[in-house]
Amino acid sequence: MDEVKSFKFPPEPVVDVFTVVLRMMGQEDTSWSSIKKFLGPKTIEYILNFDASKLTPSMRSDIQREIAKKSQSFENAVIKRASLAAAPISDWVKATLKYSEILEKISPLVNEQTKLQTKLQVSEARLFECQKQLVELDDKVIQLKDNFGKRTSEAEALKLQLKKAEDTLAVAQSLLGKLSDEKNRWEGQVKLLESQLKSLPYDSLLAAAFVVYLSDADEVIREETMKEWKSLMKATSFDYMKVI
C-alpha cells in the first residue's frame, strides 16, 4: 500500500483498480488524492472485512461497466507490470463481484434459511419449555400417584367399615323384625320353661358349654357336638335358643 501511495504519477491501471475499490466501498470521490487517503494502515482490514452483500445490483452493474471500459487495466499481466501490490487487489475486485452475484442468486435460499433458522430457534425454545413442563407434569403425576395410593387405602378401609356397618344393620333389622312377634313367643315359652324346669341345670350346663366352646364353631361342628353332649346328659329335648 505504501508503494502504491508513493506514486506521484500513478500508472493508469493502478488508478483504475483503486477507483473501482473506492466505488465498491461506497465513495463517490475517486480522485487520486482520495485514493491516497484510502491507502492507509487499515486498508487491508477494510478489504478483508468487506461485505459483498452490500453491493446492490445497480452498484454492481455500474462497477462492471467501469471494468469493461478499463478491461485492459484489470488484465493480470498489465496490472502486475504497473504494480505488484495492486495486482492482488484487482483479483479481489473481480472475485468480490462474482461473489456478490452468487449472493444475489442464493439470497432467496439464504432468506429461507434464515426463516428456517428462526423457526428452529422458536421450536427449540418451545421444545425446552415442553421438556420443562413435562418434568413438572412427571412430578405432579408422582404426587398424584402417591395421593391416589393413599386415597385407595382409605377407600378400602371405608369399604370394610361400610361392610361392618351393613352387617350390623342387617342383624339389627333382623332383630327388629323378630321383636314384633317376640311377645307371643315368650308367652308360649313360659309354659315350656315350666315343664323344663327340672332339666334347667342340665340345660344351663349345655348352654354354658355351647357359649364357651362352640360360639366360634361352624354349624356342622355345633350340631354334632350338641348331639353328643345331649346324649351324655340325657337331655334330648335341649334347645340352646330356647334356653337362652
C-alpha positions as a Python dict, from the first residue, in 0.01 Angstrom:
ca = {
    (1, 'M'): (0, 0, 0),
    (2, 'D'): (291, 236, 77),
    (3, 'E'): (434, 156, -267),
    (4, 'V'): (108, 250, -438),
    (5, 'K'): (65, 558, -222),
    (6, 'S'): (414, 681, -311),
    (7, 'F'): (334, 722, -681),
    (8, 'K'): (347, 1086, -790),
    (9, 'F'): (220, 993, -1132),
    (10, 'P'): (45, 661, -1078),
    (11, 'P'): (6, 423, -1372),
    (12, 'E'): (-341, 426, -1524),
    (13, 'P'): (-414, 58, -1436),
    (14, 'V'): (-343, 132, -1068),
    (15, 'V'): (-578, 430, -1071),
    (16, 'D'): (-846, 224, -1248),
    (17, 'V'): (-825, -61, -995),
    (18, 'F'): (-842, 160, -687),
    (19, 'T'): (-1114, 375, -842),
    (20, 'V'): (-1330, 62, -858),
    (21, 'V'): (-1229, -28, -498),
    (22, 'L'): (-1348, 312, -371),
    (23, 'R'): (-1676, 277, -559),
    (24, 'M'): (-1725, -65, -401),
    (25, 'M'): (-1665, 98, -63),
    (26, 'G'): (-1940, 348, -146),
    (27, 'Q'): (-1718, 655, -204),
    (28, 'E'): (-1819, 896, -477),
    (29, 'D'): (-1488, 1086, -485),
    (30, 'T'): (-1244, 860, -673),
    (31, 'S'): (-970, 1117, -738),
    (32, 'W'): (-606, 1016, -681),
    (33, 'S'): (-595, 1229, -364),
    (34, 'S'): (-897, 1040, -230),
    (35, 'I'): (-734, 709, -324),
    (36, 'K'): (-418, 811, -133),
    (37, 'K'): (-629, 890, 173),
    (38, 'F'): (-788, 548, 149),
    (39, 'L'): (-448, 380, 131),
    (40, 'G'): (-352, 362, 496),
    (41, 'P'): (-288, 122, 787),
    (42, 'K'): (-648, -7, 780),
    (43, 'T'): (-679, -53, 403),
    (44, 'I'): (-618, -428, 415),
    (45, 'E'): (-861, -458, 708),
    (46, 'Y'): (-1132, -276, 508),
    (47, 'I'): (-1077, -507, 213),
    (48, 'L'): (-1069, -828, 421),
    (49, 'N'): (-1383, -730, 613),
    (50, 'F'): (-1575, -602, 309),
    (51, 'D'): (-1933, -733, 299),
    (52, 'A'): (-2009, -831, -60),
    (53, 'S'): (-2381, -840, 20),
    (54, 'K'): (-2373, -459, 42),
    (55, 'L'): (-2320, -436, -334),
    (56, 'T'): (-2661, -372, -482),
    (57, 'P'): (-2737, -491, -837),
    (58, 'S'): (-2718, -131, -964),
    (59, 'M'): (-2383, -71, -794),
    (60, 'R'): (-2251, -396, -934),
    (61, 'S'): (-2370, -307, -1286),
    (62, 'D'): (-2201, 34, -1268),
    (63, 'I'): (-1875, -121, -1148),
    (64, 'Q'): (-1888, -395, -1411),
    (65, 'R'): (-1941, -131, -1682),
    (66, 'E'): (-1644, 61, -1545),
    (67, 'I'): (-1430, -254, -1552),
    (68, 'A'): (-1547, -328, -1907),
    (69, 'K'): (-1435, 19, -2017),
    (70, 'K'): (-1098, -33, -1849),
    (71, 'S'): (-1073, -406, -1915),
    (72, 'Q'): (-704, -385, -2004),
    (73, 'S'): (-621, -239, -1662),
    (74, 'F'): (-769, -548, -1495),
    (75, 'E'): (-572, -796, -1701),
    (76, 'N'): (-330, -981, -1477),
    (77, 'A'): (-18, -917, -1687),
    (78, 'V'): (-97, -546, -1727),
    (79, 'I'): (-165, -472, -1360),
    (80, 'K'): (138, -670, -1249),
    (81, 'R'): (363, -462, -1471),
    (82, 'A'): (209, -147, -1328),
    (83, 'S'): (225, -255, -961),
    (84, 'L'): (277, -587, -790),
    (85, 'A'): (85, -454, -490),
    (86, 'A'): (-222, -362, -698),
    (87, 'A'): (-240, -698, -880),
    (88, 'P'): (-399, -897, -592),
    (89, 'I'): (-639, -606, -533),
    (90, 'S'): (-753, -641, -894),
    (91, 'D'): (-812, -1012, -841),
    (92, 'W'): (-1002, -935, -523),
    (93, 'V'): (-1228, -686, -706),
    (94, 'K'): (-1322, -939, -975),
    (95, 'A'): (-1369, -1220, -723),
    (96, 'T'): (-1586, -999, -497),
    (97, 'L'): (-1812, -903, -790),
    (98, 'K'): (-1860, -1270, -877),
    (99, 'Y'): (-1926, -1350, -513),
    (100, 'S'): (-2181, -1067, -500),
    (101, 'E'): (-2362, -1218, -798),
    (102, 'I'): (-2367, -1557, -627),
    (103, 'L'): (-2504, -1400, -308),
    (104, 'E'): (-2782, -1237, -510),
    (105, 'K'): (-2872, -1566, -672),
    (106, 'I'): (-2879, -1756, -346),
    (107, 'S'): (-3042, -1475, -147),
    (108, 'P'): (-3386, -1646, -162),
    (109, 'L'): (-3224, -1958, -20),
    (110, 'V'): (-3043, -1752, 243),
    (111, 'N'): (-3370, -1581, 336),
    (112, 'E'): (-3541, -1916, 354),
    (113, 'Q'): (-3256, -2050, 564),
    (114, 'T'): (-3289, -1750, 796),
    (115, 'K'): (-3662, -1814, 832),
    (116, 'L'): (-3599, -2181, 896),
    (117, 'Q'): (-3329, -2095, 1146),
    (118, 'T'): (-3570, -1862, 1322),
    (119, 'K'): (-3836, -2134, 1324),
    (120, 'L'): (-3578, -2379, 1452),
    (121, 'Q'): (-3486, -2145, 1736),
    (122, 'V'): (-3854, -2100, 1819),
    (123, 'S'): (-3906, -2476, 1803),
    (124, 'E'): (-3603, -2539, 2022),
    (125, 'A'): (-3732, -2284, 2273),
    (126, 'R'): (-4073, -2450, 2260),
    (127, 'L'): (-3911, -2791, 2299),
    (128, 'F'): (-3719, -2670, 2603),
    (129, 'E'): (-4040, -2529, 2750),
    (130, 'C'): (-4225, -2855, 2677),
    (131, 'Q'): (-3947, -3056, 2837),
    (132, 'K'): (-3962, -2830, 3140),
    (133, 'Q'): (-4341, -2871, 3156),
    (134, 'L'): (-4300, -3247, 3109),
    (135, 'V'): (-4069, -3263, 3410),
    (136, 'E'): (-4323, -3065, 3611),
    (137, 'L'): (-4602, -3296, 3492),
    (138, 'D'): (-4395, -3601, 3585),
    (139, 'D'): (-4355, -3459, 3935),
    (140, 'K'): (-4728, -3393, 3955),
    (141, 'V'): (-4804, -3746, 3829),
    (142, 'I'): (-4580, -3889, 4101),
    (143, 'Q'): (-4761, -3678, 4361),
    (144, 'L'): (-5099, -3781, 4222),
    (145, 'K'): (-4995, -4147, 4228),
    (146, 'D'): (-4894, -4113, 4593),
    (147, 'N'): (-5222, -3938, 4673),
    (148, 'F'): (-5413, -4199, 4476),
    (149, 'G'): (-5242, -4477, 4672),
    (150, 'K'): (-5336, -4308, 5000),
    (151, 'R'): (-5693, -4247, 4886),
    (152, 'T'): (-5721, -4606, 4766),
    (153, 'S'): (-5609, -4734, 5106),
    (154, 'E'): (-5858, -4502, 5275),
    (155, 'A'): (-6130, -4618, 5036),
    (156, 'E'): (-6056, -4983, 5118),
    (157, 'A'): (-6073, -4903, 5489),
    (158, 'L'): (-6404, -4725, 5434),
    (159, 'K'): (-6534, -5025, 5240),
    (160, 'L'): (-6451, -5252, 5531),
    (161, 'Q'): (-6619, -5015, 5775),
    (162, 'L'): (-6919, -4991, 5546),
    (163, 'K'): (-6939, -5371, 5523),
    (164, 'K'): (-6930, -5397, 5901),
    (165, 'A'): (-7197, -5129, 5929),
    (166, 'E'): (-7411, -5310, 5671),
    (167, 'D'): (-7372, -5638, 5857),
    (168, 'T'): (-7461, -5470, 6186),
    (169, 'L'): (-7761, -5304, 6023),
    (170, 'A'): (-7874, -5634, 5874),
    (171, 'V'): (-7855, -5800, 6216),
    (172, 'A'): (-8038, -5509, 6373),
    (173, 'Q'): (-8308, -5520, 6107),
    (174, 'S'): (-8340, -5894, 6158),
    (175, 'L'): (-8374, -5849, 6532),
    (176, 'L'): (-8627, -5573, 6486),
    (177, 'G'): (-8828, -5799, 6261),
    (178, 'K'): (-8825, -6071, 6518),
    (179, 'L'): (-8923, -5843, 6806),
    (180, 'S'): (-9270, -5794, 6658),
    (181, 'D'): (-9372, -6148, 6747),
    (182, 'E'): (-9140, -6185, 7045),
    (183, 'K'): (-9419, -6138, 7298),
    (184, 'N'): (-9622, -6427, 7165),
    (185, 'R'): (-9316, -6646, 7153),
    (186, 'W'): (-9223, -6562, 7512),
    (187, 'E'): (-9575, -6639, 7635),
    (188, 'G'): (-9556, -6975, 7465),
    (189, 'Q'): (-9216, -7040, 7616),
    (190, 'V'): (-9334, -6975, 7972),
    (191, 'K'): (-9529, -7295, 7974),
    (192, 'L'): (-9249, -7479, 7809),
    (193, 'L'): (-8995, -7347, 8059),
    (194, 'E'): (-9211, -7453, 8347),
    (195, 'S'): (-9222, -7805, 8210),
    (196, 'Q'): (-8846, -7799, 8159),
    (197, 'L'): (-8766, -7652, 8500),
    (198, 'K'): (-8643, -7982, 8624),
    (199, 'S'): (-8393, -8009, 8342),
    (200, 'L'): (-8274, -7650, 8381),
    (201, 'P'): (-7938, -7735, 8545),
    (202, 'Y'): (-7854, -7967, 8260),
    (203, 'D'): (-7976, -7719, 8005),
    (204, 'S'): (-7771, -7444, 8170),
    (205, 'L'): (-7464, -7660, 8165),
    (206, 'L'): (-7514, -7740, 7798),
    (207, 'A'): (-7578, -7375, 7718),
    (208, 'A'): (-7264, -7265, 7901),
    (209, 'A'): (-7060, -7527, 7722),
    (210, 'F'): (-7210, -7413, 7392),
    (211, 'V'): (-7114, -7050, 7457),
    (212, 'V'): (-6764, -7130, 7573),
    (213, 'Y'): (-6665, -7398, 7325),
    (214, 'L'): (-6895, -7365, 7023),
    (215, 'S'): (-6957, -6992, 6984),
    (216, 'D'): (-6700, -6960, 6704),
    (217, 'A'): (-6753, -7309, 6551),
    (218, 'D'): (-6948, -7371, 6232),
    (219, 'E'): (-7295, -7523, 6227),
    (220, 'V'): (-7185, -7877, 6144),
    (221, 'I'): (-6948, -7898, 6442),
    (222, 'R'): (-7207, -7739, 6666),
    (223, 'E'): (-7473, -7990, 6564),
    (224, 'E'): (-7251, -8296, 6602),
    (225, 'T'): (-7110, -8179, 6937),
    (226, 'M'): (-7450, -8095, 7079),
    (227, 'K'): (-7586, -8434, 6978),
    (228, 'E'): (-7303, -8599, 7169),
    (229, 'W'): (-7347, -8377, 7477),
    (230, 'K'): (-7726, -8421, 7485),
    (231, 'S'): (-7680, -8793, 7461),
    (232, 'L'): (-7438, -8789, 7754),
    (233, 'M'): (-7663, -8563, 7961),
    (234, 'K'): (-7977, -8742, 7858),
    (235, 'A'): (-8125, -8412, 7762),
    (236, 'T'): (-8265, -8492, 7421),
    (237, 'S'): (-8509, -8200, 7437),
    (238, 'F'): (-8234, -7938, 7490),
    (239, 'D'): (-8265, -7637, 7260),
    (240, 'Y'): (-7996, -7377, 7305),
    (241, 'M'): (-8203, -7094, 7159),
    (242, 'K'): (-8485, -7174, 7395),
    (243, 'V'): (-8257, -7195, 7696),
    (244, 'I'): (-8104, -6852, 7638),
}
